[in-house]
Amino acid sequence: METHELQDGDWIAVQVRCGSEKTVSEGLQERGYEQFFPSYEQQRRSRGSQIGMVQRPLFPGYVFCRYIRVPRYRILATPAVIRLVGAGNTLISIPGVEIEAIRRVVNSGLYSEPWKFLQVGQAVIVNRGALSGVQGTLVSVGRGMRLLVSIGLLGRAVAVEVDADTVSPISSFNAPEYTLSNAGLVQ
């Protein structure tokens, strides 16, 4: 894992109480932080057997924001924030390309859902369409294909449906490997 001193504008992960992602996201925005709360729509049946759509977090328990060294308000003072994700006492930034890939998945209008982070599988790049240029890991689900786009620091990924003919293998995919430890997420 390559570490460097966190700079203003670097993306970081903020761990929050589950179910509080949207509230924390709004709280961070009110405090002047650029934040990103990726979500997806899921069908939900109500008591009368009616089907409705609800917004769910793509990364339950996490919100992303840009780091500010000398903020007017502290991230940790935001209600429902648990901690800033790092290794021990060292905060770790999330590569902007990972945040941008997740943002493009969310904005594409294609079906996506949370997915377990995989460390094995075919590394691919999308050749055309709304996700052209996005890299990830291709997996098979039933008869369909999904592209896993990940946030390596969290060990989590998002799956988005793709046609197998829109992707090509790439020679190397430099996704860092992370494991959980008692001190936090470490490589």
C-alpha positions, 0 to 999 in steps of 0.5 A, a space after each residue: 500500500 502506497 501511503 502519503 500525507 493526506 492533502 486537502 481535496 483527497 477523498 476519504 471514507 467516513 464510517 457512519 452508523 448504518 441507516 444514517 448515511 444520507 443524514 451524515 452526507 447532508 450534515 457534511 454538506 452543511 458543514 462545507 464538505 464536498 461529499 459523495 453518498 452513492 445509492 441505488 434503488 431497490 424494490 420493496 413491498 409494503 403491507 398492501 402488497 404494493 411495490 415501491 422503490 426505496 433508496 439504499 446505500 451502495 456502501 452501507 455504513 460509509 460516506 465519502 468526502 473530500 479531506 480539508 486540513 483546517 476545517 471550520 467544522 470537524 467531520 467527527 463532530 457530525 452526528 452519527 459519524 463513527 470514525 475516519 477510515 485508515 490504518 491505525 492513526 493514519 488516514 488513507 485517501 481513496 484514489 479519485 479514479 475509484 470515486 469517479 468510477 463509482 460516480 459514473 456507475 451511479 449516474 449511468 442509470 444502469 442497474 447496480 447493487 452492492 457486491 462483495 469485493 472480489 480479489 480474483 476474476 477477470 480484469 476488464 475495461 468497458 469499450 463503449 456505452 455510458 461506462 466507456 473507460 471504466 475498469 473493473 472485475 467481470 463476474 458471471 451471475 446467472 446468464 448475465 454479466 456484471 462488472 464489479 467497480 470497487 473501493 479498495 480501501 473499504 474492501 467493497 464493490 458495486 456490481 453493474 450489469 454489462 453486456 460481455 461484448 462491451 468489455 475487453 480484458 486488460 493486462 494488469 489491474 492494480 487493485 490493492 488488497 486490503 484486510 480487516 484488522 483490529 486497528 482498522 483497514 490495513 493492506 
